[in-house]
């Protein structure tokens, strides 16, 4: 039937040893769109992208093939946080097309965070995780969001070095508020190690944000959320982050954190800088109910997560395929939306081997139907979700 995947040989290749050739009616390589093509993989990597008329083992019919999604800000999924059960969280997001995940940790005691980083580090080394993101504990108390106030602190150099060293290279990104005592020095320390510094959960005035960017900050953690709104006399962090082309702009495109019309506007203005993130908690891919985010109880109703008994948003239940659909429904060009979930986040975190279907990259790909729903997922040359 139209759009259904067909294959010349039975698909019994969970761990392929030889080349795999997959034909799609349309192929987005992370930068450009081809009207059709055959993705050739070998040894878990992209070997080539050939013309649509080339031989293929699997024919995806009318579906579109895009790079595997890259989520640089997620706390969990499948009923579990990355800190507690990374396998469950990874499995959930991979089924939804996210083949590269960064495990985000919420503010906790230094002892707890150090232990969590050490636990996740082997998964980073093995390539199961793309890295660890410390979202705190160096956040502004007045913009704590769903972070426990009693665990927030200023970024003392010894504390920063302790958590970075614990991962032996596993930590790839740190969110902090640069206006805290020692904040600008911490930006320089972290960036000096070649890591990504994102500004977030902050009350910083525009001039402090500009200084932080000058010191090496290159990210805006869930822009607009957990920071003061743009004001005509006090522009705050939002304007400084938007105005500097060196900064990547994280957007939680779930229709809750941001109005979809604002997402569409920002993508039109900054197509090469927008990064879709989920900020997903354990409830992603799971029913409504009671969950936890770090030490805080969370209640999910109608797919919206809030700290129990409050109106404070506590992450999301989003997956990146849903973010893609929300953006496209809001008027974002589909090819630009795909880039915001693939090539842009990969560039943001300097993940050179993902986010693109080009020779030498990991063979991570997602097949999408006409409604932009995930129909198949390939990770490192093996089917996570086989086409049916």
N, C-alpha and C positions, 0 to 999 in steps of 0.2 A: 504494500500500500504506500502511497506517497508519503515521504518523510520517514518511513520506517527504515531501520538499518538492515542491510542485507550483506551477506558475506559469501565469498567463493568457497571457503573451507570452514568447517565447524570451529567456533571460538572456544578453544580449550587451552588458552595460553595465559594462565594467571601470572606466570613468571617467564616471559619469553626469553629465549636465548639467542634467537636469530632476529633478522629484520622483521618489522611489522609495518605494513603499508595500509594507511587509512585514507579513504577518499571522502571528501565533503563537497557539497555544492557551493560552499562559501567558506573561506578561511581567513581569519584575522590573526596575523602573526605577532600582534602586540603593538604594531606601529601602523601597518597598512593592511588593506583588505584585498584579497584576491577573489575573483568570481568563482573559482574552484581550484582544487589542488589535492595532491596526495601527500600526506605527512608520512615520511619514512623514518622509522626509529630503529636503533640498533644499540645494544648494550645499555639500554635505559636512557639514551640521549637521542636528540634529533639528529638524524644523519643528513636529511635533505627535505626540501619541499619541492615536489615535482608537479608538472602540469596535470590538469584533471584527467587527461586521457591516458595517463600512465597506469600500469597494472596496479591492482590493489587487492589486499586480502579481505578488507572490510569496506563496504560501501555504506556511508551514512545517509544516503538518499539526499533529501532536501535540507538536512540539518546543517547548522553552522558550526565550524570547529574554531575554538579560541584557545588561548593559553590558559593553563590552570590558574585559578584565582589565587591572589596573594593577600592574606589578611595580616596586617602588621599590628593589630590591636584587638585582641580577644582574650577573655578571661576563662572561657569554658564553653561547654555545650554537652548535649546528650545526658543531662542530669548531673554533670560533674564539672568541677573547675579543673584547669590545667594543673594546679598545685596538688589536687587530690587524686585525680585519675586522668592523666593526660591521654591515655589510650582511648577512653570513651569520648573525650572531647574531640580528639583528632578524627576519630571514625565518623562522628556526626558531621563535622565540617567538610571532610573529604567527600562524603556522599552528596554534599551540596556544591561540589566543584572546587573547594578550596584545597589546593594541593600543597601550599606553603603557608604554615601558620606560625605566628610569633605568640608565645605564651606571655600574657600580661599578668602581672602580680599586683594586687592592691596593697595599700599601706598596712604594714604589720610591724611588730617589733623587729629590731635588727637581727636578733637571733632567729626568729621565724623566717624572715626573708632570706637570710644566709642559708638556712637549711633548705628552703624551697629552691633557691638557685642551684645549690649543689645537687639536689635531686633531679632537676631538669637538665643539668649540663650534659649528662651522657646521651640524652635524646637529641640534643643539639649536635653533639659530636657525631652521632649516628645518622644525621640528616633527617630524622623524623620531625624535628622542630627546626624552624629557620632562625630561632634565637629566643631570648628572654627579654621582656620589656618591664622595667621597673616603673610602674605608675605610682610614684611615691616611694618613701614617706615624706619627700621634700616638697610639700604642697602647702598652699595658703589656707589657713584654718577657715577663713571666710568663704572659700570656694571649694570646700572639701567634697561636695557632692556625696557620693556613697562611700567615702573613706572615713574610718573611725578617727574622731578628733584627737583622742588621747594617744594616737600613734604618729601624729604629724610632728615634724621637727625641722630645724634648719639643717642644711647640708654641710656638716662638719667634714673637712677633707678626709680624716681618718675613717669616718663612717662610709663615705662614698667609695673610697679605695677598698674597704673591707668587702662591700657587696660586689663590686666589680671583680675583685680578685677571686671571690668565691666561685665564680662561674668559669674561670680559666678560659675566658673568651666567649662564654655562652651569652652574656648580656650584650645585646646589640643596640638597645635604646633605653633612654631614661627620660621620663617626664618630670619637670620640676617648675617651681614658681621662682623666677629670677629675682624677685624683689626681696626674698628672704635673706637674712644675714648670711653672707658667704655665697649667695646664689650665683652671682656673676663669676666668681672664682670657680665654683663648681661646674658651671658651663664650660669654662676653659679647660678644667681638669678632665672632664668626660670627653669633650670633643678632641682634646689632645691625645686621647687614646684611640682615636679613630672611630668612636661610637657616635650614634645619633642622639642629639639632645632635642627634645620637643618641649615647647613652652605650653603649660596647661595648668588647670586648677590654680589660677593666678588672678591677682588684683593689680598687677603691675601697670603703671602708667606707660604710655606709648614710648617715652624716651628710654625707660629701662628695658623694654622689650627690644628696642632698636640696639641698645648696647649689648644685650644678650645675643642677638643675631650677629653682631659684629664679633662677639667672642666665640662664635661657632655653632649656635643653635640653628637648626635647619627644619624644624617641624612645629606644627601647631596641633596639639592634641585636641581631638574633637572640637574643631573651631566653633565658636559661639557658646558652647556648653562649658559650664564651670569657669566662666570668666564674665566680667561686666559687659553689658551690651554696648554697641557702638553709640556714642553720644556726641552731639554736634559740638559741644564745648570741651568734652573730656573723652577723646576717641579711644583711650585705653589700649588694650592689647590687640583688639580686632583689626584696627586700621594698620597698625605697625606690621602685623603678620600678613595682611593682604597686600600691603604696599611693597614688600620686599620679595623679588623674584627668586631669592635663594631659599625661600621657605615653602615646604610642602604643606598642603592644607588638608587635614583629615576631616572627612564629613561622615557622620552616621546617618545614612540614607534609609531610615526606617519609617518616615512620615510622622515620627514622634519627636525625636531630638531636634529636627529642623523641618520647616515647611518645605514640601517638595518644590515649590516655586522658587524658594531661595536656593535650593540645591541646583536647580536648572540654571538660574542666573549665574551662580558662582562657576559652574562648569563652562558656561559660555564665555565668561570673562577670563577664566584661568584653566583652560582645558589640559594644559601640560603640567599643572601643579596639583590638581585635585586628586586625592587618594580616598577611595571608599574604604571605610573600616566598619567592623560590626560592633565593637565594644561589647561583644556577646558575653553573657554570663552562663552559668550552668543550664539555665532554662532554655537556651537555644535548641531548637529541634525537639522540645519536650512540651508536655501539656502545662496549662496554667496550674498554679499552686504555690506552695511554700518552698523557698530555696534560701541559700546563703551566699553572700558575697564577702569573702573574708570572714570577719567576725559578725557581720551585720545580717539580720534576718531580712529577707526580701519576699514580697508577695507579688505574684504575676497574675494579672487579671486582663483578659482580652489581649494577651500577648505583650502587655506593657509591664515592665518590671519597676517596682518602686520599693524603697525601704519600708518595711512593714509599719503601718500606722501613720505614714506620712505621704506627701505628694512628691517627694524627691525621687527623680528618676535614678534607677540603679542599674546602669548598663542597659543592655537590650537583649531581645530574643532573636536577633537578626542573624541571617546567614548571607553571604555575599551574593548568591544568586538572587535572593529577594531584593537586596539593595540595587542590583542591576535592573530588575524589573520595575522597581519604584522610580528609579531615575528615568528610564525610558518612557514610562507612563507620564512623567512630568514634562516630557518634551526634549530630553537629552538625546542627541544622536546616538544610536546604538553602538557605533564604532568608538565614539569618544567615551561612552560609559564603560565599555569593555576595557579600554586603556586605563581608566581610573581604578579598575579592579585587578589589573595585571601588570602592565609595564610600569605605570607610575609608582605603585607601592614597591615594586622591586627596585626601582631607581632610588626611591626615598631611603630605603634601608641598605642600599648598595649590595643587593643580592644579584650577583652578575649572572647566575645560571638559571634563573627562573623568570617568569613574566613574559616570555617571548617564545615563539616557535621558529627558531633559527638554528642552523647547524651548530652543534656543540652544547646547546642548552639542554637541560633535563627534558625528557619527553613527557611533559605534563600538559594535558589538554582536556578540554571540556566540550562536549557536543550539546548544542542548544537547539531546541525546536523552534517553530515559528512563534510560539508564545514566550520564548526566552526561558524555558524550563530545562533543567538539566536532564539529559537523556543518557549520557555516558560520561565516565571520568577515567582518564588515563593518568597514572602517576609513575614516573620513571620507567615508562615503557610497559607497565602492567595495568590491567583493567581493575580499577577500584569498583566502578559500576560498569559492567559490560553493556554494550548497546543491545537493545532488544526490539 
